[in-house]
């Protein structure tokens, strides 16, 4: 179990490090900060045992998809996001935030430190 948690934490750290260069290309600090906050919430859920490895994988994948969409949107406009793009990303992050909350507060837990 410790190996699984270690793998998840390592994966989350790698994901955060891979997001950092992409964030630099974005012109909206609000969206960038939201991505960092979401990832921190996921990591906190892993550390506290509120998220199982399966839940963590799904949430990380959702964040990665949002980041890919953001990168594609910015690439279409010379590295900038349009107001429509920002609104779309905000809706996607709102959905992701609800998923994080639901998964952290359901009856499934990981056996951390046991």
C-alpha positions in Angstrom: 0.0 0.0 0.0 2.9 2.4 0.8 4.3 1.7 -2.6 1.0 2.7 -4.3 0.7 5.9 -2.3 4.3 6.7 -3.1 3.6 6.1 -6.8 0.6 8.3 -6.7 2.5 11.1 -4.9 5.3 10.8 -7.4 2.9 10.9 -10.3 1.2 14.0 -8.8 4.5 15.8 -8.4 5.5 14.9 -12.0 2.1 16.2 -13.2 2.6 19.5 -11.3 6.1 19.9 -12.8 4.9 19.2 -16.3 2.2 21.8 -15.9 4.6 24.6 -14.8 6.1 25.2 -18.3 2.6 25.2 -19.9 1.4 27.7 -17.3 4.1 30.2 -18.3 2.6 30.3 -21.9 -0.8 31.2 -20.6 -1.8 34.8 -20.1 -4.3 34.4 -17.3 -3.0 34.1 -13.8 -6.4 33.3 -12.4 -6.7 30.1 -14.5 -3.1 29.2 -13.7 -3.7 29.6 -9.9 -6.9 27.5 -10.2 -5.0 24.6 -11.7 -2.4 24.8 -8.9 -5.1 24.9 -6.3 -7.0 21.9 -7.7 -3.8 19.9 -7.8 -3.0 20.8 -4.2 -6.5 19.7 -3.2 -5.9 16.3 -4.9 -2.5 15.9 -3.2 -4.0 16.8 0.2 -6.7 14.1 -0.4 -4.0 11.5 -1.1 -2.0 12.4 1.9 -5.0 12.3 4.2 -6.3 9.1 2.8 -9.6 10.6 1.6 -8.8 9.6 -2.0 -8.2 6.1 -3.2 -5.5 5.5 -5.9 -8.3 4.9 -8.4 -10.0 8.2 -7.5 -6.7 10.0 -7.6 -5.9 8.7 -11.1 -9.3 9.8 -12.4 -8.9 13.3 -10.9 -5.3 13.7 -12.2 -6.4 12.6 -15.7 -9.3 15.1 -15.6 -6.8 17.9 -14.7 -4.4 16.7 -17.5 -7.3 16.9 -20.1 -8.2 20.4 -19.0 -4.5 21.4 -19.3 -4.3 19.9 -22.8 -7.4 21.8 -23.9 -6.0 25.0 -22.5 -2.7 24.4 -24.4 -4.7 23.8 -27.7 -6.8 26.9 -27.1 -3.8 29.1 -26.5 -1.9 27.7 -29.5 -4.8 28.7 -31.8 -4.4 32.3 -30.7 -0.7 32.9 -30.5 -0.4 31.8 -26.9 -3.3 33.9 -25.7 -6.8 32.8 -24.5 -9.9 34.4 -25.7 -12.7 35.4 -23.3 -14.7 32.4 -24.6 -11.8 30.1 -24.0 -11.4 31.4 -20.4 -15.1 30.9 -19.7 -14.9 27.3 -21.1 -11.9 26.5 -18.9 -13.6 28.0 -15.9 -16.6 25.8 -16.4 -14.4 22.7 -16.8 -12.5 23.6 -13.6 -15.8 24.1 -11.8 -16.8 20.6 -12.8 -13.4 19.2 -11.8 -13.7 21.0 -8.4 -17.1 19.3 -7.8 -15.6 16.0 -8.7 -12.7 16.5 -6.2 -15.1 17.4 -3.5 -17.4 14.4 -4.1 -14.5 12.0 -4.2 -12.9 13.4 -1.1 -16.1 13.2 0.8 -17.5 9.8 -0.2 -17.2 6.7 1.9 -14.1 5.4 0.1 -10.8 5.9 1.8 -7.2 4.7 1.3 -5.4 3.0 4.1 -2.6 5.6 4.6 0.1 4.6 7.0 -1.5 1.3 8.0 
